[in-house]
Structure formats: structure tokens, C-alpha cells
Amino acid sequence: MESRTVVLYAVAAVFALMGLVLRALPSRVEPPALPPVVALSATPDTVPTPPAQGDLARANPFSPERTAPAVRYAPSGAATRRAPPAATAATTAGRGLRLVGTLQTPSGTVALIDGDPATPGAEMYRAGDTVGDSRLISVGDSSVVLQGPLGRRVLRLP
């Protein structure tokens, strides 16, 4: 055999021997710790408090433990209390309602519905809330069911 071939076989044997030794030795690397399991049906005693103003940048916005803010952001800078919007002519007739999205929270599913022209953006509603002159019956993954004077109406995501 050539000398290069002998050297290559020797290197391959060394690597094979190193592989066997490393496989036989116990691993010292600990697996990463898994985050604790959080129950989706939280009671008022177990609902965490929202982070302080300085902690907002470090908070996880996608955490299932996160709760909705008590004050809704208004683009003009004036914060307003979250409350279901008053019925307007557009919502009284059942027109002008637009489903923006649905959101799964620890306290249940909410629907984001844009229906009040006086309030910019969408408002959050839960099953049983009044949207204009209709009552929100159920919230699905991509649709909601409303019951009003015009009968049942289904709003779907575009």
C-alpha cells in the first residue's frame, strides 16, 4: 500500500476510536429546562398581574398568562376606558360590522370587531356581549355568530 493510504486508514481509525470513547462516556450537558405548564382555565386568584411600565419591553406579548390592558390605546394620546361601544345607526341595522380577528386568551376566546365608526379600530367582545343591537352568540377560529333583530348573522374573516 501507498504511504498516503496507510495515513488515511490511521486517521480513520483514530476518529472511529474517538467516536466510540465519546459515545461510551456519559454526557455532561443538561437538557434545557422546559417552561412550566400553564392551565388555560385560570381563576381570578391565579391570573398574574400585568408587568409594570418599565417591564413592558421585557414582557412576552405572546404569553398565555398575559391579560388585556384595562385602558385601550388611542392614537390621539388620550387613553379611554374599554367599554362596549354605543349603538349607532350603522350598527343598529346590523350593517357596518367587520370581523378583524379572534384571539384565544386564558379567560376565553374574544372577537375583534370593527363596528363603531366613532371609535377608531376594532373593539374586543366576548360571547354574550352586545355588538350594536345584536348579541354575540359564539366566537370561532375565523368567524363569529351574531343574533339580532334581523336574525342570525355570521361574520367571517376576509
Backbone torsions as a table, in degrees:
resi	resn	phi	psi	omega
1	MET	NA	154.5	177.7
2	GLU	-75.9	160.4	-178.3
3	SER	-69.2	-31.6	178.4
4	ARG	-67.4	-39.5	179.1
5	THR	-64.6	-41.2	178.6
6	VAL	-63.5	-41.0	179.5
7	VAL	-64.5	-42.9	179.3
8	LEU	-63.7	-41.1	176.6
9	TYR	-64.1	-37.6	179.3
10	ALA	-66.2	-42.6	178.8
11	VAL	-65.1	-42.3	178.5
12	ALA	-62.9	-38.7	178.5
13	ALA	-66.1	-39.6	178.2
14	VAL	-63.9	-44.4	178.9
15	PHE	-64.0	-41.0	178.0
16	ALA	-63.1	-42.2	178.6
17	LEU	-64.9	-41.1	177.7
18	MET	-63.7	-39.2	178.8
19	GLY	-63.6	-41.8	178.7
20	LEU	-65.8	-41.1	179.4
21	VAL	-65.1	-45.3	-179.2
22	LEU	-66.3	-33.0	178.9
23	ARG	-71.0	-33.3	-178.3
24	ALA	-77.5	-28.9	-179.0
25	LEU	-74.2	144.4	177.0
26	PRO	-70.7	147.1	-179.5
27	SER	-77.2	137.3	178.3
28	ARG	-99.5	-4.0	-178.9
29	VAL	-84.7	123.5	178.6
30	GLU	-83.6	138.8	175.4
31	PRO	-67.4	150.8	-179.7
32	PRO	-64.3	144.3	179.7
33	ALA	-70.8	135.7	178.5
34	LEU	-80.8	145.7	177.4
35	PRO	-66.6	153.9	-179.6
36	PRO	-66.0	149.6	178.7
37	VAL	-78.5	131.9	-178.2
38	VAL	-111.0	129.4	177.9
39	ALA	-72.7	137.0	-179.4
40	LEU	-77.1	-20.4	178.5
41	SER	-99.2	81.6	-177.6
42	ALA	-84.7	140.8	174.9
43	THR	-89.3	162.9	-179.7
44	PRO	-57.5	-26.3	179.4
45	ASP	-73.2	-27.3	-176.5
46	THR	-100.2	-2.2	179.3
47	VAL	-73.4	122.8	-177.8
48	PRO	-72.1	155.6	177.2
49	THR	-79.7	149.0	179.7
50	PRO	-66.5	154.6	-178.6
51	PRO	-67.7	156.9	177.6
52	ALA	-67.6	165.6	-175.9
53	GLN	-54.6	-41.0	-179.3
54	GLY	-71.7	-21.0	-177.5
55	ASP	-89.1	-2.5	-175.6
56	LEU	-61.9	-35.4	-179.0
57	ALA	-69.8	-27.8	-178.7
58	ARG	-93.7	-7.7	-177.0
59	ALA	-76.8	153.2	178.0
60	ASN	-89.7	109.5	-177.2
61	PRO	-71.0	-13.5	-178.1
62	PHE	-103.3	9.4	-178.7
63	SER	-67.9	137.0	176.8
64	PRO	-68.8	-13.4	179.2
65	GLU	-84.5	-9.5	-175.9
66	ARG	-72.3	137.6	178.1
67	THR	-108.3	160.2	179.5
68	ALA	-69.3	146.2	179.1
69	PRO	-68.4	151.2	-179.9
70	ALA	-76.6	-24.4	-179.0
71	VAL	-118.0	129.7	-178.8
72	ARG	-85.1	139.6	178.7
73	TYR	-72.7	132.4	175.1
74	ALA	-116.1	131.2	-176.2
75	PRO	-57.5	-28.2	-179.6
76	SER	-72.3	-8.0	179.8
77	GLY	99.6	-16.0	178.9
78	ALA	-90.2	120.6	-179.9
79	ALA	-81.0	141.4	179.0
80	THR	-121.8	151.7	176.7
81	ARG	-70.5	139.3	176.9
82	ARG	-71.9	122.7	176.3
83	ALA	-151.3	150.1	176.7
84	PRO	-59.6	136.7	-177.7
85	PRO	-68.1	153.6	178.1
86	ALA	-71.9	154.9	179.7
87	ALA	-69.8	136.1	177.8
88	THR	-120.2	174.8	-179.4
89	ALA	-61.2	-36.1	-178.4
90	ALA	-69.7	-37.9	-177.8
91	THR	-85.9	-23.7	-178.7
92	THR	-65.2	-36.2	179.6
93	ALA	-82.1	-2.8	179.6
94	GLY	84.3	5.0	178.8
95	ARG	-101.5	163.8	176.4
96	GLY	83.3	2.0	177.3
97	LEU	-86.2	134.9	179.7
98	ARG	-137.1	125.4	177.8
99	LEU	-79.3	121.0	-179.4
100	VAL	-93.7	-35.5	-179.9
101	GLY	177.9	173.6	174.2
102	THR	-127.3	154.0	-175.0
103	LEU	-141.0	131.6	177.5
104	GLN	-92.4	121.2	179.5
105	THR	-120.7	165.9	177.9
106	PRO	-59.6	-28.0	-178.6
107	SER	-95.1	7.4	177.2
108	GLY	130.8	-179.0	-179.0
109	THR	-90.9	138.4	177.3
110	VAL	-120.9	154.6	177.8
111	ALA	-113.5	139.0	174.8
112	LEU	-100.8	108.6	-175.5
113	ILE	-121.6	129.3	175.6
114	ASP	-97.4	109.1	-176.1
115	GLY	-143.2	-9.1	-178.3
116	ASP	-110.3	109.9	-178.8
117	PRO	-66.0	-19.1	179.6
118	ALA	-76.8	-23.0	-179.1
119	THR	-107.4	121.8	178.3
120	PRO	-70.8	136.6	177.6
121	GLY	88.2	-174.5	-176.7
122	ALA	-97.1	157.1	177.3
123	GLU	-112.6	154.7	-179.9
124	MET	-93.6	132.6	179.5
125	TYR	-132.2	147.0	174.8
126	ARG	-112.2	164.0	177.1
127	ALA	-57.5	131.4	-178.2
128	GLY	101.5	-18.2	179.1
129	ASP	-73.0	158.5	177.5
130	THR	-96.0	126.8	176.9
131	VAL	-115.2	103.5	-174.0
132	GLY	65.9	-120.1	177.6
133	ASP	-107.2	12.8	179.8
134	SER	-111.7	158.7	176.6
135	ARG	-108.3	134.7	179.0
136	LEU	-77.4	114.9	-175.8
137	ILE	-84.9	-51.5	-178.2
138	SER	-149.6	154.8	178.7
139	VAL	-121.4	121.2	178.3
140	GLY	-105.0	-168.6	179.1
141	ASP	-66.5	-41.2	-176.0
142	SER	-135.6	17.7	179.1
143	SER	-156.1	161.1	174.5
144	VAL	-132.7	155.3	178.3
145	VAL	-116.3	127.4	178.1
146	LEU	-114.5	144.5	175.7
147	GLN	-120.6	121.1	-178.7
148	GLY	-143.2	-167.7	-178.6
149	PRO	-64.4	-23.2	178.6
150	LEU	-90.2	4.8	-179.6
151	GLY	100.3	-164.1	179.6
152	ARG	-76.3	142.6	179.0
153	ARG	-139.5	136.9	179.2
154	VAL	-111.7	123.9	174.1
155	LEU	-101.7	131.5	-179.9
156	ARG	-118.8	154.0	175.2
157	LEU	-67.6	143.4	179.2
158	PRO	-67.5	NA	NA
